[in-house]
């Protein structure tokens, strides 16, 4: 790739760039690309930690409420979905980290764009719209019933608890959807940046 073409690409990122050599520009572009990839890794890492924390909570509370069958079923269902999410997150993390760096930046970037696009724009990209209420209710019920120190069925037949759960659901789901939308918007913005950079690299290679 010609140095002046690299200069053009980098100027879209840093308008105050000084004249740099081809090797310096390649290093800068690689560094910027990795910084953007790390933003995705930070979100994945946070979700992995949340999943681990939730699994620990579910394990402890289930052991303490072994006499409540419905509560156990709720926790097992939530735990199964959380475990799948944890494994999925770890696999994506591994695939992103496992790709070799000793290849052209264009190829290195293309593999990551393909992987990230599957989750953000693929067939299951809207799955979170259905998972949020499902996971929210199971999680809230697990926490609420445990700290109420009553049987699951008793909590669901208490008027105060039902009203609290309904009000909490309205607020909690609204916040959850807004947060999910903002995170998704942030990820799509970074993905578009990577796609644009990859497109420019392809045109100038």
WOUR-V248218 format. One record per residue. N is the residue number from 0. PHI is phi in whole degrees, 0 to 359 (999 if undefined). PSI is psi in degrees with one decimal (999 if undefined). D_LAST is the distance of its C-alpha to the last C-alpha in whole Angstrom. Layout:
# WOUR-V248218
n:N phi:PHI psi:PSI d_last:D_LAST
n:N phi:PHI psi:PSI d_last:D_LAST
This chain:
# WOUR-V248218
n:0 phi:999 psi:133.7 d_last:5
n:1 phi:291 psi:148.7 d_last:8
n:2 phi:298 psi:-39.0 d_last:11
n:3 phi:294 psi:-29.8 d_last:12
n:4 phi:290 psi:-39.8 d_last:9
n:5 phi:297 psi:-37.9 d_last:10
n:6 phi:300 psi:-42.4 d_last:13
n:7 phi:297 psi:-43.6 d_last:13
n:8 phi:296 psi:-46.1 d_last:12
n:9 phi:293 psi:-32.2 d_last:15
n:10 phi:296 psi:-23.9 d_last:17
n:11 phi:287 psi:-15.9 d_last:17
n:12 phi:259 psi:-42.1 d_last:19
n:13 phi:225 psi:104.3 d_last:21
n:14 phi:286 psi:-11.0 d_last:22
n:15 phi:256 psi:22.5 d_last:24
n:16 phi:294 psi:140.5 d_last:21
n:17 phi:271 psi:166.7 d_last:22
n:18 phi:296 psi:126.0 d_last:20
n:19 phi:231 psi:160.9 d_last:18
n:20 phi:285 psi:167.9 d_last:16
n:21 phi:298 psi:-42.8 d_last:13
n:22 phi:296 psi:-40.2 d_last:15
n:23 phi:296 psi:-41.4 d_last:17
n:24 phi:293 psi:-38.7 d_last:14
n:25 phi:299 psi:-42.3 d_last:12
n:26 phi:295 psi:-40.4 d_last:16
n:27 phi:296 psi:-44.1 d_last:17
n:28 phi:294 psi:-40.9 d_last:14
n:29 phi:297 psi:-42.7 d_last:15
n:30 phi:296 psi:-44.1 d_last:19
n:31 phi:296 psi:-39.5 d_last:18
n:32 phi:297 psi:-44.4 d_last:17
n:33 phi:294 psi:-35.7 d_last:20
n:34 phi:298 psi:-40.9 d_last:22
n:35 phi:292 psi:-41.3 d_last:22
n:36 phi:299 psi:-38.2 d_last:22
n:37 phi:296 psi:-25.7 d_last:25
n:38 phi:294 psi:-38.3 d_last:26
n:39 phi:292 psi:-41.7 d_last:26
n:40 phi:296 psi:-34.0 d_last:28
n:41 phi:296 psi:-41.3 d_last:31
n:42 phi:292 psi:-42.9 d_last:32
n:43 phi:297 psi:-43.4 d_last:32
n:44 phi:298 psi:-39.6 d_last:34
n:45 phi:296 psi:-42.9 d_last:36
n:46 phi:294 psi:-35.3 d_last:37
n:47 phi:296 psi:-44.5 d_last:37
n:48 phi:297 psi:-39.7 d_last:40
n:49 phi:296 psi:-43.0 d_last:42
n:50 phi:298 psi:-43.5 d_last:42
n:51 phi:297 psi:-44.9 d_last:43
n:52 phi:299 psi:-42.3 d_last:46
n:53 phi:294 psi:-40.5 d_last:47
n:54 phi:296 psi:-38.3 d_last:47
n:55 phi:295 psi:-44.8 d_last:50
n:56 phi:300 psi:-46.1 d_last:52
n:57 phi:296 psi:-37.6 d_last:52
n:58 phi:294 psi:-47.4 d_last:53
n:59 phi:295 psi:-47.0 d_last:56
n:60 phi:292 psi:-35.0 d_last:57
n:61 phi:294 psi:-40.5 d_last:58
n:62 phi:295 psi:-32.7 d_last:60
n:63 phi:278 psi:-14.5 d_last:62
n:64 phi:234 psi:44.8 d_last:62
n:65 phi:294 psi:-16.3 d_last:63
n:66 phi:272 psi:-2.5 d_last:66
n:67 phi:251 psi:96.0 d_last:64
n:68 phi:299 psi:-44.9 d_last:63
n:69 phi:296 psi:-39.3 d_last:61
n:70 phi:297 psi:-41.3 d_last:59
n:71 phi:296 psi:-41.2 d_last:58
n:72 phi:297 psi:-43.2 d_last:56
n:73 phi:302 psi:-47.0 d_last:55
n:74 phi:291 psi:-38.5 d_last:53
n:75 phi:294 psi:-42.0 d_last:52
n:76 phi:298 psi:-47.9 d_last:50
n:77 phi:297 psi:-40.6 d_last:49
n:78 phi:296 psi:-38.2 d_last:48
n:79 phi:296 psi:-45.9 d_last:46
n:80 phi:295 psi:-40.0 d_last:44
n:81 phi:294 psi:-39.8 d_last:43
n:82 phi:295 psi:-41.1 d_last:43
n:83 phi:298 psi:-43.0 d_last:40
n:84 phi:297 psi:-40.5 d_last:38
n:85 phi:297 psi:-46.7 d_last:38
n:86 phi:297 psi:-42.3 d_last:37
n:87 phi:298 psi:-44.4 d_last:34
n:88 phi:297 psi:-42.0 d_last:33
n:89 phi:294 psi:-36.6 d_last:33
n:90 phi:294 psi:-43.0 d_last:31
n:91 phi:296 psi:-43.9 d_last:29
n:92 phi:303 psi:-46.2 d_last:29
n:93 phi:297 psi:-43.9 d_last:29
n:94 phi:295 psi:-39.9 d_last:26
n:95 phi:294 psi:-42.4 d_last:24
n:96 phi:283 psi:-25.7 d_last:25
n:97 phi:279 psi:-19.5 d_last:25
n:98 phi:297 psi:141.7 d_last:21
n:99 phi:288 psi:143.2 d_last:20
n:100 phi:271 psi:-16.7 d_last:18
n:101 phi:275 psi:57.6 d_last:17
n:102 phi:213 psi:163.7 d_last:14
n:103 phi:304 psi:145.0 d_last:10
n:104 phi:304 psi:-37.9 d_last:11
n:105 phi:301 psi:-46.0 d_last:9
n:106 phi:289 psi:-39.8 d_last:11
n:107 phi:300 psi:-39.6 d_last:14
n:108 phi:285 psi:-39.5 d_last:14
n:109 phi:300 psi:-41.1 d_last:14
n:110 phi:296 psi:-37.3 d_last:17
n:111 phi:286 psi:-38.6 d_last:19
n:112 phi:299 psi:-42.9 d_last:18
n:113 phi:298 psi:-44.5 d_last:19
n:114 phi:294 psi:-46.0 d_last:22
n:115 phi:291 psi:-33.6 d_last:23
n:116 phi:294 psi:-33.7 d_last:23
n:117 phi:301 psi:-39.5 d_last:26
n:118 phi:279 psi:-33.0 d_last:28
n:119 phi:267 psi:-27.9 d_last:27
n:120 phi:228 psi:6.2 d_last:27
n:121 phi:280 psi:-166.3 d_last:28
n:122 phi:299 psi:-32.2 d_last:31
n:123 phi:256 psi:20.0 d_last:33
n:124 phi:293 psi:-22.3 d_last:32
n:125 phi:260 psi:5.6 d_last:35
n:126 phi:300 psi:-30.9 d_last:37
n:127 phi:299 psi:-25.8 d_last:38
n:128 phi:297 psi:-31.7 d_last:40
n:129 phi:267 psi:-29.6 d_last:42
n:130 phi:287 psi:-34.1 d_last:42
n:131 phi:304 psi:-54.6 d_last:43
n:132 phi:295 psi:-37.2 d_last:47
n:133 phi:299 psi:-51.2 d_last:47
n:134 phi:290 psi:-35.4 d_last:46
n:135 phi:299 psi:-50.7 d_last:48
n:136 phi:295 psi:-41.9 d_last:51
n:137 phi:296 psi:-40.7 d_last:51
n:138 phi:292 psi:-47.0 d_last:50
n:139 phi:297 psi:-42.0 d_last:53
n:140 phi:297 psi:-40.7 d_last:56
n:141 phi:298 psi:-46.4 d_last:55
n:142 phi:291 psi:-47.2 d_last:55
n:143 phi:296 psi:-48.0 d_last:58
n:144 phi:296 psi:-39.5 d_last:60
n:145 phi:297 psi:-47.3 d_last:60
n:146 phi:279 psi:-14.7 d_last:61
n:147 phi:285 psi:-20.3 d_last:64
n:148 phi:59 psi:37.5 d_last:65
n:149 phi:232 psi:167.6 d_last:66
n:150 phi:293 psi:150.4 d_last:66
n:151 phi:307 psi:-48.0 d_last:63
n:152 phi:295 psi:-33.3 d_last:65
n:153 phi:292 psi:-38.3 d_last:67
n:154 phi:295 psi:-41.0 d_last:65
n:155 phi:286 psi:-11.9 d_last:64
n:156 phi:255 psi:6.1 d_last:67
n:157 phi:264 psi:124.5 d_last:68
n:158 phi:300 psi:-42.5 d_last:67
n:159 phi:298 psi:-41.5 d_last:66
n:160 phi:295 psi:-42.2 d_last:63
n:161 phi:298 psi:-45.3 d_last:62
n:162 phi:297 psi:-43.9 d_last:62
n:163 phi:299 psi:-40.9 d_last:60
n:164 phi:293 psi:-39.1 d_last:58
n:165 phi:293 psi:-47.3 d_last:57
n:166 phi:297 psi:-43.6 d_last:57
n:167 phi:297 psi:-36.7 d_last:55
n:168 phi:295 psi:-41.7 d_last:53
n:169 phi:299 psi:-46.9 d_last:52
n:170 phi:289 psi:-47.6 d_last:51
n:171 phi:297 psi:-43.8 d_last:49
n:172 phi:292 psi:-36.9 d_last:47
n:173 phi:298 psi:-47.5 d_last:46
n:174 phi:297 psi:-41.3 d_last:45
n:175 phi:297 psi:-44.5 d_last:43
n:176 phi:291 psi:-38.3 d_last:41
n:177 phi:295 psi:-44.7 d_last:41
n:178 phi:297 psi:-43.9 d_last:39
n:179 phi:297 psi:-39.8 d_last:37
n:180 phi:296 psi:-42.2 d_last:36
n:181 phi:293 psi:-41.2 d_last:35
n:182 phi:296 psi:-43.9 d_last:33
n:183 phi:297 psi:-42.1 d_last:31
n:184 phi:299 psi:-41.7 d_last:30
n:185 phi:296 psi:-43.2 d_last:29
n:186 phi:292 psi:-42.6 d_last:27
n:187 phi:296 psi:-37.1 d_last:25
n:188 phi:299 psi:-45.5 d_last:24
n:189 phi:292 psi:-36.0 d_last:22
n:190 phi:295 psi:-41.3 d_last:21
n:191 phi:296 psi:-36.1 d_last:20
n:192 phi:298 psi:-45.0 d_last:18
n:193 phi:295 psi:-40.4 d_last:16
n:194 phi:295 psi:-41.9 d_last:15
n:195 phi:296 psi:-43.0 d_last:14
n:196 phi:296 psi:-42.1 d_last:12
n:197 phi:296 psi:-41.3 d_last:10
n:198 phi:298 psi:-41.5 d_last:10
n:199 phi:292 psi:-39.1 d_last:9
n:200 phi:295 psi:-38.0 d_last:6
n:201 phi:293 psi:-40.1 d_last:5
n:202 phi:291 psi:-27.6 d_last:6
n:203 phi:257 psi:2.4 d_last:4
n:204 phi:279 psi:999 d_last:0
